[in-house]
Amino acid sequence: MQQLSIVIILLAALITPLLLNRFQISALPTSVVEILVGIALGPSLLNLIQNDGILKALSGIGVIVLLFLSGLEIDFGIFRPGSKNPSQLEQKQRAAASKYSPLKLAGAGYFSIMVLSLLLGFIMKLTGLFNDLWLAAILFMTVSLGVVISALKERDTLGTSFGQIILLISALGEIVPIIGLTIYASLFGTNSKSLWLTLIVFAVAGLLLYRFRNFFKHLDQINKSTTQVDVRLAFFMIALLSLIAVSVGSEAVLGAFVGGMVYKLLQPSESTREKLDSIGYGFFIPIFFIMSGVGLNLRQLLSTPSTLLLIPLILAGYLIAKLMLYPILRLRFNRKNALAGTALPMATITMVLAILNVAAELKVITPQQSGDFLLAAIITCVVGPLTFNHFFNPAKDIYHNIKLNIFGVNIVTIPLDQQLSRSWYDVMVYTANPQSYESFNSEANVSLLPTLDADYLSAHGYFDCDIALFAYLDAEKNYQLAKAAKRYGVKRVIARFEDRNVKNSHEKELTSLGVEVYNTFSISIAMLRELIEVPSTFNMIKSNETVIHEVTLKNQNYIGIPLRQLPFIDQITINRIFRKGKIVQPTGDTTLQLNDRIIFSTASPHRSESNRIRSEIAKLN
């Protein structure tokens, strides 16, 4: 019977995502559906699974791997302060930016969650609903980082200040509870040892980070398809740190989570991340989620009147703990986006499962209470993302157009200004020539400069942009201005060089500074080559009715699918596919592979859909 249980679990793990994709169910996270499937397979309904032996061991490994991959999700870049030696432009941007920085808002937001969680835990103890104040508080302050990242990626907001604030709050919603759980287990566990011994886990983690700090720089020299050394290192870290955590009286999940953070700091490649995800989410983690559902006996839970009362109260606790995020987010964002940002962190499941698993081992929670907390958490994973998608509004306080300043008026820059999409770019054209200004100011947004002195332009904000294009015929002038703009801190600087002598003498210096160099002769050759090799792409490029996008395929739903079967293929034209450094000429029968770099274009009727399609292709799932 046990072998049959394993087969049933693996079959359920296989069928669940296929059915979700078949019926286009995107409102529910896969993990939540897997728990619901487990409930159906367990004693609540069909009673097909025996929860013992191998399945119990695989489920235990699943929660450890899940916490390792959760640690791997932490983006340490959002914790870094700004540059110690900021450029002039960075200094201006910091001064002009909202005084409520993402780091401040996220810190204040999560502090409010901690305070409300402690208050809710105290209320539950005071009323006799749940006597363990600290465990309740730890559960209420959890946030599901995986659900949050998925929702933010779907709306293409992960790289915005809004996305970074919510992401940081969610990261803290995994880091702080795991630390809290460690302290809790050390103080109240039956096998607890001195709390300071937990520091040994972090000390060993530091040694691993130091020892393997250059591991991925040399991986290609030692790795083979039959060795997969990067995966072996990951599981060595999981095993070592989990063992040490248990040995010092803490929990294996702490060691796994710390191991994930250490592995992230080693900067693994995207392919390594994909291999670990495939092992974790392809085998161990679905078993853990399904077995978590199997462990719930709804018939028994719902037969108790106190349980029927406790589930909505716990659900209210999960939601109320995040309510103070609204006034904090309102300091920087409009009402709808503040509501959306408050709703999304309400979703919690991953850490709740891990904490309940540990609490059950410590025998500090009954199966009925554990089921109540888990059922309420499942509901939050439906309410949170749905509310977020309902209220989220892609307003100017979320997305910002790219600011492009063009210096030099000619027969190229004016049409360029006219044809660039105003939904993506804010363009200004500058000239110091009064005659050029008189000729073109009615055709484009042209401003007359009193001088082209670099110091004057810097001091008066003409270099305050994301992209600076210097398109004068005078190559020496472009050279001096490009250097000045780069020193000032402009992210992208593009300079025109028609004079080969000047280009040859300055190109190496400019390239080292990060300046992009072009000349019309080279561009003409490139365009002519494109016309010969791929005429359709050339027609797209020269048309001002078409938008061209470049995106890397991450969405598992489209891997192995012929282009003709893509659901949005009637709205786009796929012009080229770059695969492992080689060009693949697309046809209707071309099948897509993970990490394909796709060049596609959209015509006027579908331009509004292009961003959604690009996000859909790039979405990690």
C-alpha positions as a printed Julia matrix, in Angstrom:
621×3 Matrix{Float64}:
   0.0    0.0     0.0
   2.89   2.35    0.77
   4.34   1.9    -2.74
   0.91   2.63   -4.2
   0.69   5.79   -2.06
   3.97   7.03   -3.55
   2.71   6.42   -7.09
  -0.56   8.24   -6.34
   1.31  11.23   -4.86
   3.67  11.45   -7.85
   0.75  11.13  -10.28
  -1.09  13.92   -8.45
   2.06  16.08   -8.54
   2.27  15.53  -12.32
  -1.39  16.12  -13.14
  -1.95  19.21  -10.95
   0.09  21.77  -12.98
  -1.15  20.25  -16.25
  -4.77  20.78  -15.21
  -4.03  24.31  -13.97
  -2.55  25.14  -17.37
  -5.32  23.37  -19.28
  -8.1   25.3   -17.54
  -6.09  28.57  -17.3
  -6.33  28.75  -13.5
  -3.85  31.44  -12.47
  -5.55  32.95   -9.42
  -4.36  30.13   -7.14
  -0.64  29.44   -6.53
   0.36  25.89   -7.49
   1.44  25.17   -3.91
  -2.06  25.97   -2.6
  -3.68  23.7    -5.19
  -1.26  20.9    -4.27
  -2.32  21.21   -0.61
  -5.97  21.04   -1.7
  -5.18  17.93   -3.76
  -3.57  16.41   -0.68
  -6.7   17.16    1.35
  -8.78  15.36   -1.28
  -6.46  12.33   -1.31
  -6.23  12.12    2.48
  -8.68  11.15    5.23
 -10.77  14.25    4.54
 -12.21  12.68    1.37
 -10.74   9.67   -0.47
  -8.34   8.32    2.2
  -5.96   6.85   -0.41
  -2.64   7.8     1.2
  -0.76   6.27    4.11
   1.29   9.0     5.81
   4.27   6.99    7.03
   7.64   5.54    6.04
   9.15   6.78    2.8
   6.55   9.48    2.17
   7.18  10.97    5.6
  10.93  11.08    4.89
  10.43  12.59    1.43
   8.07  15.2     2.89
  10.69  16.08    5.52
  13.33  16.51    2.81
  10.81  18.58    0.86
  10.41  21.21    3.59
  14.2   21.46    3.96
  14.69  21.9     0.19
  11.83  24.43    0.13
  13.53  26.53    2.82
  16.85  26.3     0.96
  15.21  27.59   -2.23
  13.42  30.28   -0.19
  16.8   31.47    1.08
  17.97  31.44   -2.52
  15.16  33.89   -3.38
  16.52  36.62   -1.09
  17.85  39.53   -3.16
  20.65  40.99   -1.06
  20.95  43.91   -3.47
  17.86  45.52   -1.93
  19.63  45.68    1.44
  22.67  47.5     0.05
  22.96  51.23    0.69
  23.66  53.61   -2.15
  27.13  54.24   -3.51
  29.56  55.86   -1.09
  30.91  58.04   -3.9
  27.8   58.97   -5.88
  28.07  60.87   -9.14
  26.6   64.36   -9.48
  23.51  62.89  -11.13
  23.04  60.34   -8.33
  23.35  63.11   -5.74
  20.67  65.13   -7.54
  18.39  62.1    -7.86
  18.75  61.3    -4.17
  17.96  64.88   -3.22
  14.93  64.98   -5.53
  13.7   61.52   -4.59
  10.98  60.96   -2.06
  12.26  61.22    1.5
  10.51  57.91    2.02
  13.05  55.57    0.44
  12.16  51.93   -0.32
  14.41  50.76    2.51
  12.77  53.1     5.05
   9.22  52.25    3.98
   9.9   48.51    3.93
  11.58  48.64    7.34
   8.73  50.66    8.84
   6.19  48.41    7.14
   7.6   45.19    8.47
   8.1   46.68   11.94
   4.35  47.43   11.95
   3.68  43.79   11.02
   5.82  42.59   13.94
   4.05  44.9    16.41
   0.55  43.92   15.25
   1.5   40.22   15.22
   2.65  40.4    18.84
  -0.52  42.27   19.77
  -2.69  39.67   18.01
  -0.82  36.84   19.72
  -1.42  38.53   23.08
  -5.14  38.94   22.31
  -5.46  35.27   21.32
  -3.8   34.2    24.57
  -5.88  36.64   26.63
  -9.13  35.33   25.14
  -8.05  31.7    25.44
  -8.3   31.05   21.7
  -4.63  30.04   21.44
  -2.37  29.98   24.47
   1.04  30.24   22.8
   1.55  33.98   22.29
   4.99  33.69   20.68
   4.11  30.94   18.2
   0.98  32.83   17.11
   2.99  36.04   16.63
   5.64  34.24   14.55
   2.92  32.73   12.33
   1.11  36.05   11.84
   4.29  37.87   10.76
   5.05  35.43    7.91
   4.81  36.4     4.22
   5.01  34.04    1.24
   7.94  35.39   -0.77
   7.31  32.99   -3.67
   3.69  34.12   -4.11
   4.72  37.79   -3.9
   7.52  37.44   -6.47
   5.19  35.63   -8.87
   2.51  38.34   -8.59
   5.01  41.18   -9.02
   6.58  39.54  -12.07
   3.18  39.08  -13.69
   2.58  42.84  -13.43
   6.18  43.67  -14.46
   6.78  45.68  -11.26
   9.68  43.77   -9.7
  12.26  46.36  -10.78
  10.22  49.4    -9.69
  10.45  51.14   -6.32
   6.98  49.78   -5.52
   8.08  46.24   -6.32
  11.3   46.59   -4.33
   9.4   47.78   -1.23
   6.97  44.85   -1.37
   9.82  42.45   -2.15
  11.86  43.65    0.84
   8.85  43.38    3.17
   8.31  39.83    1.9
  11.98  38.93    2.31
  11.82  40.12    5.92
   8.61  38.09    6.21
  10.72  34.96    5.75
  13.97  35.99    7.45
  12.49  37.34   10.7
  10.08  34.41   11.32
  12.84  31.85   10.75
  15.03  33.68   13.27
  12.05  33.94   15.62
  11.37  30.21   15.2
  14.99  29.43   16.02
  14.85  31.45   19.23
  11.45  29.95   20.08
  12.68  26.37   19.55
  15.82  27.04   21.6
  13.82  28.46   24.51
  10.78  26.17   24.53
  11.89  22.97   22.79
  12.36  19.81   24.85
  15.88  19.3    23.45
  16.81  22.97   23.47
  20.38  23.92   24.18
  22.03  27.26   24.79
  20.8   29.82   22.28
  24.3   31.06   21.59
  25.17  27.66   20.07
  22.95  28.66   17.13
  25.7   31.1    16.17
  27.76  28.06   15.15
  25.4   27.66   12.17
  26.18  31.2    11.01
  29.91  30.73   11.67
  30.02  27.61    9.5
  27.94  29.42    6.86
  30.55  32.2     6.85
  33.35  29.65    6.39
  31.49  28.05    3.48
  30.98  31.46    1.88
  34.69  32.23    2.21
  35.84  28.81    1.0
  33.61  28.69   -2.08
  33.56  32.43   -2.9
  35.17  31.85   -6.33
  33.44  28.54   -7.02
  31.22  29.71   -9.88
  34.04  31.61  -11.58
  35.76  28.29  -12.29
  32.7   26.06  -12.58
  32.87  25.66  -16.36
  36.38  24.21  -16.07
  35.35  21.42  -13.67
  31.66  20.77  -14.34
  30.37  18.09  -16.69
  26.95  16.67  -17.45
  27.89  13.56  -15.48
  29.17  15.43  -12.41
  26.88  18.47  -11.83
  29.25  19.8    -9.15
  27.13  22.91   -8.56
  24.12  20.78   -7.56
  26.3   18.58   -5.37
  27.61  21.67   -3.57
  24.04  22.84   -2.92
  23.0   19.56   -1.32
  26.25  19.38    0.65
  25.44  22.8     2.12
  21.86  21.74    2.88
  22.99  18.57    4.65
  25.88  20.15    6.56
  24.08  23.25    7.84
  20.87  21.34    8.63
  22.86  18.76   10.61
  24.72  21.45   12.53
  21.46  23.31   13.25
  19.88  20.17   14.71
  23.07  19.34   16.65
  23.07  22.72   18.44
  19.42  22.4    19.44
  17.93  24.45   16.61
  15.88  23.28   13.61
  16.98  21.83   10.28
  14.91  24.46    8.46
  17.18  27.2     9.84
  20.27  25.48    8.46
  18.59  24.99    5.08
  17.43  28.62    4.91
  20.88  29.96    5.84
  22.4   27.56    3.29
  20.17  29.04    0.59
  21.28  32.57    1.46
  24.96  31.54    1.41
  24.5   29.84   -1.95
  22.82  32.99   -3.32
  25.82  35.08   -2.19
  28.07  32.79   -4.24
  26.2   34.17   -7.29
  25.18  30.91   -9.01
  24.41  31.02  -12.71
  20.87  31.0   -14.05
  21.34  27.42  -15.28
  22.32  26.29  -11.77
  19.21  27.96  -10.34
  17.09  26.17  -12.92
  18.63  22.79  -12.05
  17.98  23.29   -8.33
  14.43  24.48   -9.03
  13.79  21.44  -11.2
  14.96  19.06   -8.46
  13.12  20.91   -5.69
   9.88  21.92   -7.39
   9.92  18.89   -9.67
  10.09  16.25   -6.94
  10.6   17.0    -3.25
   8.49  20.13   -2.72
   5.26  18.9    -4.39
   5.42  15.82   -2.14
   5.74  18.09    0.91
   2.78  20.27   -0.13
   0.55  17.31   -1.0
   1.47  15.48    2.2
   0.69  18.66    4.18
  -2.83  18.43    2.76
  -3.01  14.71    3.47
  -2.19  15.47    7.11
  -5.31  17.63    7.38
  -8.48  15.82    8.44
 -11.22  18.3     7.55
 -13.99  16.05    8.81
 -12.44  15.99   12.24
 -11.51  19.68   12.16
 -14.92  20.94   11.11
 -16.77  18.68   13.52
 -15.46  20.75   16.44
 -17.38  24.02   17.08
 -14.27  25.75   18.43
 -12.48  25.02   15.14
 -15.25  26.64   13.12
 -14.77  29.76   15.21
 -10.97  29.69   15.18
 -10.42  29.47   11.4
 -12.04  32.86   10.55
 -10.36  34.46   13.57
  -6.93  33.2    12.51
  -7.64  34.36    8.94
  -8.52  37.79   10.33
  -5.25  37.71   12.28
  -3.2   37.03    9.14
  -4.92  39.95    7.4
  -4.97  42.43   10.3
  -1.24  41.92   10.92
  -0.54  43.62    7.56
  -3.11  46.44    7.71
  -0.67  49.11    8.9
   1.16  48.76    5.59
  -1.55  50.88    3.97
  -0.8   54.25    5.67
   2.93  53.59    5.27
   2.67  52.87    1.53
   0.25  55.79    1.16
   3.16  58.13    1.96
   4.56  57.41   -1.51
   1.86  55.78   -3.65
  -1.73  56.5    -4.61
  -4.68  54.95   -2.78
  -5.21  51.99   -5.11
  -1.56  50.98   -5.22
  -1.24  51.36   -1.45
  -4.19  48.96   -1.08
  -2.62  46.57   -3.58
   0.7   46.71   -1.74
  -1.06  46.01    1.55
  -3.0   43.04    0.19
  -0.18  41.11   -1.49
   1.97  40.46    1.64
  -1.15  39.05    3.32
  -0.52  35.87    1.32
   1.38  33.36    3.45
   1.9   29.62    3.1
   5.55  28.51    2.81
   6.82  29.63    6.21
   3.5   28.72    7.87
   3.95  25.12    6.74
   7.56  25.05    7.92
   6.71  26.6    11.3
   3.74  24.27   11.86
   5.95  21.33   10.94
   8.5   22.34   13.6
   5.78  23.16   16.13
   4.32  19.66   15.68
   7.74  18.12   16.3
   8.11  20.23   19.45
   4.6   19.1    20.51
   3.54  22.69   21.24
   0.5   22.65   18.94
  -2.36  20.18   18.45
  -3.25  18.75   15.02
  -6.56  20.67   15.14
  -4.83  23.99   15.84
  -2.23  23.29   13.15
  -5.02  22.58   10.67
  -6.78  25.83   11.58
  -3.66  27.9    10.94
  -2.97  26.07    7.67
  -6.52  26.41    6.31
  -6.54  30.12    7.09
  -3.15  30.48    5.36
  -4.5   28.75    2.24
  -7.33  31.31    2.1
  -4.82  34.2     2.33
  -3.09  32.88   -0.8
  -6.37  33.35   -2.67
  -7.42  36.67   -1.11
  -3.99  38.38   -1.28
  -3.13  38.01   -5.02
  -6.76  38.55   -6.13
  -7.03  41.8    -4.15
  -3.62  42.93   -5.42
  -4.6   42.39   -9.06
  -7.94  44.15   -8.5
  -6.48  47.34   -7.03
  -3.08  47.59   -8.71
  -2.91  50.57  -11.05
   0.13  51.08  -13.33
   0.28  54.82  -12.58
   3.21  57.22  -12.85
   4.16  56.62   -9.23
   5.02  53.03  -10.28
   6.4   53.25  -13.81
   8.61  56.04  -15.14
   9.38  56.82  -18.77
  12.98  56.7   -19.96
  14.33  60.25  -20.25
  16.33  60.74  -23.46
  18.24  63.96  -24.19
  19.49  64.37  -27.76
  22.22  66.93  -28.47
  22.42  67.98  -32.1
  19.69  68.73  -34.64
  19.9   67.03  -38.03
  17.93  64.92  -40.49
  18.41  61.85  -38.28
  17.69  63.15  -34.78
  14.43  64.94  -35.64
  12.74  61.85  -37.2
  14.13  59.83  -34.29
  12.35  62.13  -31.84
   9.14  61.91  -33.86
   9.13  58.11  -34.05
  10.13  57.11  -30.51
   7.18  55.88  -28.47
   5.9   58.52  -26.04
   4.62  55.76  -23.78
   8.23  54.69  -23.22
  10.37  57.81  -23.68
  10.41  61.46  -22.67
  12.55  63.07  -25.38
  14.2   66.5   -25.49
  16.33  67.72  -28.41
  18.95  70.43  -27.81
  20.96  72.6   -30.16
  23.2   75.64  -29.77
  22.64  76.69  -33.38
  19.87  79.37  -33.67
  19.36  78.56  -37.36
  18.77  74.86  -36.63
  16.42  75.82  -33.82
  14.37  78.08  -36.12
  14.2   75.36  -38.77
  13.12  72.45  -36.57
  11.45  73.74  -33.39
   8.03  73.35  -34.99
   8.78  69.73  -35.97
   9.99  68.44  -32.6
  10.53  69.33  -28.95
  13.71  71.38  -29.59
  15.35  73.74  -27.1
  18.04  76.33  -27.85
  21.19  76.17  -25.72
  23.27  79.3   -25.01
  26.48  77.25  -25.12
  27.8   73.71  -25.46
  30.25  74.1   -22.6
  30.22  70.81  -20.66
  30.42  72.53  -17.26
  27.44  74.73  -18.12
  25.38  71.76  -19.32
  26.18  69.82  -16.13
  25.43  72.73  -13.82
  22.09  73.53  -15.47
  20.71  69.97  -15.54
  20.98  69.19  -19.25
  22.65  65.88  -18.39
  19.84  64.9   -15.99
  18.59  61.96  -18.05
  18.74  58.19  -18.48
  20.22  58.32  -21.99
  22.3   61.08  -23.58
  22.81  60.99  -27.36
  25.45  63.27  -28.9
  24.82  63.45  -32.63
  26.91  66.41  -33.84
  28.98  66.08  -36.99
  31.95  67.41  -35.01
  33.48  64.21  -33.55
  35.74  66.07  -31.12
  32.75  67.91  -29.67
  30.88  64.61  -29.21
  33.97  63.1   -27.58
  34.28  65.87  -24.98
  30.55  65.98  -24.21
  30.27  62.18  -23.96
  33.11  62.07  -21.42
  31.53  64.87  -19.41
  28.11  63.17  -19.41
  29.61  59.88  -18.27
  31.54  61.61  -15.48
  28.31  63.32  -14.46
  26.68  59.91  -14.02
  24.44  59.39  -17.06
  23.77  55.63  -17.31
  23.82  55.37  -21.11
  25.83  57.71  -23.31
  25.79  57.32  -27.11
  28.18  59.32  -29.29
  28.42  59.77  -33.06
  31.82  59.54  -34.78
  31.97  60.03  -38.54
  35.68  60.9   -38.53
  37.56  57.57  -38.47
  40.76  59.2   -37.19
  39.04  60.66  -34.14
  37.1   57.44  -33.61
  40.23  55.31  -33.71
  42.1   57.57  -31.29
  39.27  57.84  -28.74
  37.22  54.66  -29.15
  39.16  52.57  -26.64
  38.96  55.29  -23.99
  35.24  55.84  -24.53
  34.48  52.12  -24.52
  36.31  51.72  -21.2
  34.09  54.5   -19.81
  30.98  52.7   -21.04
  30.17  55.09  -23.92
  28.45  53.52  -26.95
  29.9   54.69  -30.26
  28.25  54.71  -33.7
  28.61  56.19  -37.17
  26.04  56.39  -39.93
  28.19  54.39  -42.37
  28.31  51.35  -40.04
  24.6   51.63  -39.31
  23.83  51.74  -43.04
  25.84  48.56  -43.62
  24.11  46.83  -40.71
  20.69  47.84  -42.02
  21.54  46.7   -45.55
  22.72  43.34  -44.21
  19.45  43.05  -42.28
  17.49  43.87  -45.45
  19.25  41.05  -47.32
  19.17  38.43  -44.55
  15.84  39.16  -42.85
  13.72  41.55  -44.94
  10.74  41.33  -42.59
  12.84  42.55  -39.67
  14.18  45.42  -41.73
  10.65  46.48  -42.62
   9.74  46.4   -38.94
  12.75  48.5   -37.98
  12.11  51.21  -40.56
   8.4   51.39  -39.76
   7.22  53.88  -37.16
   4.02  51.85  -36.77
   5.86  48.92  -35.18
   7.42  48.31  -31.77
  10.3   45.82  -31.45
  11.02  43.94  -28.21
  13.75  41.63  -26.98
  12.97  39.12  -24.23
  14.46  35.94  -22.75
  12.1   32.97  -22.44
  11.62  31.9   -18.8
   7.98  30.8   -18.82
   7.87  26.99  -18.57
   4.44  26.95  -20.25
   5.96  27.82  -23.65
   9.0   25.51  -23.6
   8.83  22.84  -26.32
   5.82  24.47  -27.97
   5.87  25.24  -31.74
   5.58  28.95  -32.5
   2.3   28.46  -34.35
   0.68  27.2   -31.11
   1.55  30.24  -28.98
  -1.72  31.8   -27.74
  -0.59  35.32  -28.72
   1.14  34.47  -32.02
  -1.56  36.34  -33.99
  -0.59  39.58  -32.19
   3.2   39.46  -32.7
   5.8   38.67  -35.33
   8.81  36.68  -34.1
  11.71  37.95  -36.16
  14.68  36.1   -34.69
  15.62  33.65  -31.96
  19.09  33.57  -30.45
  19.88  30.2   -28.83
  23.22  29.52  -27.1
  24.96  32.18  -29.18
  23.52  30.99  -32.49
  20.73  32.41  -34.66
  17.62  30.28  -35.17
  15.46  31.37  -38.11
  11.87  31.08  -36.8
   9.19  29.11  -38.62
   5.77  27.96  -37.47
   7.24  24.6   -36.46
  10.19  26.03  -34.5
   9.93  24.88  -30.88
  11.03  27.2   -28.1
  13.65  26.33  -25.5
  14.43  27.76  -22.07
  16.58  30.93  -22.23
  15.89  31.53  -25.94
  16.42  35.23  -26.65
  13.44  36.25  -28.77
  13.2   39.35  -30.97
   9.55  40.08  -31.71
   7.55  43.01  -33.02
   4.0   44.24  -32.65
   2.07  46.39  -35.12
  -0.18  49.33  -34.27
  -3.39  47.43  -33.37
  -1.54  45.34  -30.76
   1.02  47.83  -29.41
  -0.84  48.15  -26.11
  -0.52  44.38  -25.6
   3.23  44.23  -26.25
   4.27  44.82  -22.63
   1.9   42.14  -21.37
   3.21  39.63  -23.91
   6.82  40.45  -23.07
   6.11  39.96  -19.34
   4.29  36.7   -20.06
   7.26  35.27  -21.99
   9.76  36.34  -19.31
   7.66  35.19  -16.35
   9.32  32.66  -14.03
   6.94  29.9   -12.96
